[in-house]
Each structure stands twice: as C-alpha cells, then as structure tokens.
Amino acid sequence: MERSKIVAVVTGAISILLAIAYLILVQLLDYRDMKPAPISQLSLQQVVVATYSHKDENLL
C-alpha cells in the first residue's frame, strides 16, 4: 500500500472511533435523570419576574 493510502485509512479509522465515542457520550449524558431545581432555591427576583403580568403595569 502507498503511504498516502495508509494515512487515509488510519485517519478514517480515527474519525470513526471519535464519532462512536461522541455518540456514546451523548447517550450517557442524555440517559441521566434531570430534575428541576426546588422552588426554595429560586431567588426572589426570579419569582417576581415569573409572576409579573400586564395588569400590574398601572402600579409602576
């Protein structure tokens, strides 16, 4: 085999291994159970912004 063909095969193999490793990593991260933060850990400012409505504009 010529040197350029060997380099191409090795590069392709490395690329395929990286792609498989990436897919496994994504699956592992996606498999985790993501739970929302408890309400007690939200700051007061976040709660106020979440409850603001257009009816309150006259109060400002």
N, C-alpha and C positions, 0 to 999 in steps of 0.2 A: 504494500500500500504506500502511496505517496505521503509525504509528511503533511501536506495540506488536508488530505482526506482524514488522516488520524486526528488532526486538530479539530476538524469539523465534527467528527464522531464524538470525541471527548467533550467538546463544547455542548453538543446536543444532549449528551447524557447528563451533564451537569445541569443544564436547563430543565430537563425533565425531572430530575431529582429535586431541584429547588421548587418547581411547580407543585409536585406532590407534597413536599414538606409544607408549603404555604397552604394548600388545601386542608391538610391535617390540622394545622394550627388554627385555621378559621373554624373548622368543625369543632375543635376543642373549646375555643372561646365562645362559640355560639351555643354549645351544649350547657354552659353554666346557667344556673337559675338567677335571673336578675330580679331582685326585689326592690320596689320603690322605697325611698327614704321615709322614715316615720314622720308624721306631721310635726312632732315635737322638735325635730331637727331643722325645720324650716325657719328662717329668720322672720321677724315681724314684717319687714318690708316686703318680702315675697308674698306673704299672706294678704297684705293690704293691696298690693298690685293685682293679685288674683281676684279680689272681691270688688274692685272698682268697677262702677258702671256709669253709663251716660246720665242716669238720673241724678247722680251726685255732682254734676258739673256746676249747678247753681250754688252749691255750698262753697265752692272755691272762691 
